[in-house]
Amino acid sequence: MAAALDAVTDRVHFAYTDLVNWTLVTDDAGVILIDTGFPGNRDDVLDSMRRLGFGVDDLRAILLTHAHIDHFGSAIWFAKTHGTPVYCHAAEVAHSRREYLEQASPVDIAKHIWQPRYVKWSVAITRKGALTHDGIPSTQALTEDIAAGLPGAPVVIPTPGHTGGHCSYLVDGVLVSGDALVTSHPLAPRTGPQLLPKLFNHDEDGCLRSLSALGLLDTEVLLPGHGPVWRGSIRDAVAQAQTQAKVL
């Protein structure tokens, strides 16, 4: 099934799937992607670009919120095959290049495999290429000068915690939060603004600090890495996630 594509603003489009999301930002000169799904989402990503009238040659850059395989998987192919520039926060570059790996291990996940939703999710992500270990050697840090020349002139919002160099982006008045703040996940027991389950977070305290930072922003549209669009005060979304984190 193709990704659902939601026109959030004239420039910003949200591609939503049951496993992971990505964002497209357009202007007259082309398109950028913020995150790219799993390796197995490549055709879905290309299709979402085509539906907006763009091809591979129109892809100006890929911006990563972080370098987990479900967010940069298709970027591996774009960078290797087409030389597409890939950028992320400076603190996440080495992770993207796979100089180290910072994610839940198969052993961590195996501890929960007795739960049916973990089995279903594990099978689904494996089919999408979750076991791919390739990095993107060409990844570079996104600077203000580079960002200013891209569609939407995205602004980096550091949100470390889920990974050490995780960042979110403000673009055209919209917050693209990656995994710093999500609205659902196949393994989550509830929907609504929340952090990911703790086993996926490198630094839970860092996640909470980043939540507080997001709550200071003045935006009313949230595009998460997992789950549907959130429309409403980002402060309310953060408050809900903070309350849920205390419960868990």
N, C-alpha and C positions, 0 to 999 in steps of 0.2 A: 504494500500500500504506500502511495506517495506521501511525502510529508505534507501536512496541512500548512498552508502559507497565508499568513495574516498580514495585511497592510496596516502597520501600526501608525506610521506617519507617511508623508509623501516619499520620504527617503528610506525609512526603516521598515524592513519586512522580517517577520518572525516565522521560522520553519520549525514546526512542532511535530515530534514523533513520540511514540509510547516509551522509548528508551532514552532519548537525548534530543536536545534542540540546538539550532544554530541561528544566527542572525545575518541578514544581508543588508548592506547599506549602499545606496546607489546615488549617482549623480550623472550628469550628461557625459562624463568621461569614462564611466565604468562602474564597477561594483567591488566592494570588499566583503569578505566573510569574517564574522567573529565566531570562532570555533567551527568545526567541520564534521562533528560526529565520529563514529567508528570508521575504520577502514571500509567496512561493508556498507557504509552509507554513501559511498562515492557517487553512485548513480543517482541517489536521492538528492545529493547536493547539486550535482550538475543539472538535474531536472528543475530544482528550485531556481537556479540561475536562468535557465531557458525560459521558464514561465514569466520571468521579468524582462526577457528580451536580451539576455546576455549569454555569451559563450566563454570558453576558457580564456581566449585572448583578451577578453574584457575584464578579467579578474586582476585588479590592481595589487591586491595584497591579502594575506590572511593574518588576522589578529587572534591570538590565543588568550583565553582567560587563564588557562593553565595547561600543563602537558600530560594529562591523563589520556589514555588511549581513546576514551569515548568522546573526547573533545578535540583532539588533534589528529585522529586516525586518518581521515581523508587528506589532510594537509601533507602527510608523508608523500602521497602520490603526486599531488599538485606540485610540490617543491622538487621532487626527483624527476618527474616527467616533463614538466613545463617551466621549471625554474621560477615558480611563483614565490615572491618574497614572503617570508613568514616572520612575524614579530610577536613579542610578548614583553612582559615586564623584565627588566634587567636581571632580577633575582630568580627568574624562571628559565633563563636561556640555557643554562647548563643542564637543567632537567629535560628540556625539549631536545637537546642534543644527545640525551641519554648518557651523559657523563655520570649520572646517578639515577636511581629510580625511587620515587617517593609515592607509594600507593599501597593499598591493602594487598596483602599477599594471598595466594591461594589457600594457605594454611589458615589465615584469618577468616576467610570466607567459609572454609570447610567446617569451621566450628558451628556454623549456623545452617548447614546443609540439610539438617533434619526438618527445617521449616519449608513447607511446599513452595512459598513464594521465592525463596532463595534458589531452589532447584529450577523453577521456571525461568527466573531471571538469568541464572548462570548459563543455561542452555541457549537462551536468546542472545546474550552478548557474545558467547563463543562463536555463534554462527555469524556474527557481525565483525569478527576479527579481534576480539578482546585479548587474545593471547599473542598478538603481534608485539614484538619487542623492538622494532626499528625506531630510531630517532630521526630528527631532522637536523643534520649537521650545519645547515645554512641559516638556522634561526638567529635573528638579531634582536637586540633590545629596541623597543619602540621609543623613539625620542619625540619631543614636542615638535621639532621641525618636520620630521617624517609624518607624524600624525596630522599636522596642519595641512599637508598636501593631499590627504586621502579623502574620499567621499565622507561627508559628515563631520570631518575634523574631530575624530573621537578623542576624548579626554580620559587618561588612565586614572583609575581610582584604586590604589593599592589595597587589597583585601586578603592579606596572608592568613593562613590558618589551615584551610583545606589542603593546600600545598604551601611551601615556604615562599613562593613567588607569585601566588595567585593574585590576579587583579580583575577588577570590573571595569566597565567603560560607560561613560556618559556620551551619548550621541543623539543629536537632534532632540534634546530634552528627555530622552529615554535612558533608563538604567539597564545595562546588560550585565547581569550579575554572575554568570557562570555558576559555580557551585558554592559561592559565598552565601547565597540565599536562594532557595528553591521553593517551589510551590507544590511539588509532589515528587514521588520516586516509586518505582515498582516495589522497593523493599520497605517503604515507609508505611506505618500503620494508619496514617491519616493524610488528608490533603490540606492545603493551605500553607502559608509562609512558614518555613522551617529550615533548620540546618539538615544536612545529610546525616544518616546514622553515623555514630562516633567512629566505627571501625574504618570509615573512609577518610577521616580527617587526620592530617599529620599533627595538628596542634589545636586541640579543642578550645583552649583558652584564647588562642589567637583568632579562632573563628568567632568567638563571642566579642572580642575587641573589634573585629572588622564589622560585625553586625552593628555595633554602636556607631561606628564611623558612617555606615550607610544611612543610619537613621538621621544624620545631620543634613542629608542631601534634600534638595527641594525638587522632587519629581513625583509624578503620580502614575508612572507606567514602569513596570518591572518585567523584563524579559529574562527568565531564569534558564539555567542549563538543563533543568528537569522540571516538568510540569507546565501548566498553562500560563498564559499572560496574567499578570496581576495589575488591575487598574484600581487605583486608590492611593492614599497617602503612603509613601514609603515608610514613614514613621509608624503607621499602624501595622504595616507588614513586619517591620523589625520587632515591634512590641509582641506580636503574635509568636514570632520565631523565638524570641527570648523567653517567653512564658513556656513554650513547649520544651525548650532546652532545660528549663528548671524541673519540669515534670519528669523528663527522662533522666 
